[in-house]
Amino acid sequence: MSQNRVLSAFGVLANALVGWAVAIEAQPALGLQAMPWQQVTLGVGISPVAVMHGHVLRRQFARTG
């Protein structure tokens, strides 16, 4: 069963959001101390790249599989 583009994009956005939340919550356990503005700056910078990467990969796998 294949996904349409909207559902694929939604899945990628949800995955990026969960990954970002896990990364923020894991920082204290790893001994990292980042200020909230640093976390937001990194999230804003990295999230679009992660979303595009995930969307392209998901669409490619849907096309070939």
C-alpha positions in Angstrom: 0.0 0.0 0.0 1.4 3.4 -0.9 1.0 6.7 0.8 -0.1 9.9 -0.9 2.2 12.9 -0.6 0.3 14.6 2.2 0.4 11.5 4.4 4.0 11.0 3.6 4.8 14.6 4.5 2.8 14.3 7.7 4.7 11.2 8.7 8.1 12.8 8.1 7.1 15.9 10.1 5.9 13.8 13.0 9.2 11.8 12.9 11.3 15.0 12.9 9.2 16.4 15.8 9.6 13.2 17.9 13.3 13.1 17.1 13.8 16.7 18.2 11.9 16.1 21.5 13.9 12.9 22.2 17.2 14.8 21.5 16.2 17.6 23.9 15.2 15.2 26.7 18.3 13.1 26.3 20.7 16.0 26.7 20.8 16.0 30.6 21.3 12.2 30.6 24.3 12.6 28.3 25.7 15.4 30.4 25.0 18.2 27.8 23.9 21.6 28.9 22.4 23.7 26.1 20.5 26.9 26.6 16.9 27.0 25.3 17.8 29.5 22.6 20.6 27.1 21.4 18.1 24.2 21.3 15.6 26.2 19.3 18.3 27.6 16.9 19.6 24.1 16.2 16.1 22.7 15.8 15.1 25.5 13.4 18.3 24.9 11.4 18.3 21.1 11.3 14.6 20.3 11.1 13.9 21.5 7.6 16.9 19.4 6.3 15.7 16.4 8.2 12.1 16.8 6.9 13.3 17.1 3.3 15.6 14.2 3.7 13.0 12.0 5.2 10.4 13.0 2.6 12.6 12.3 -0.3 13.7 8.9 1.1 10.1 7.9 1.8 8.9 8.9 -1.6 11.8 7.1 -3.2 11.1 3.9 -1.3 7.4 4.2 -2.1 8.3 4.6 -5.8 10.6 1.6 -5.9 8.8 -0.7 -3.5 
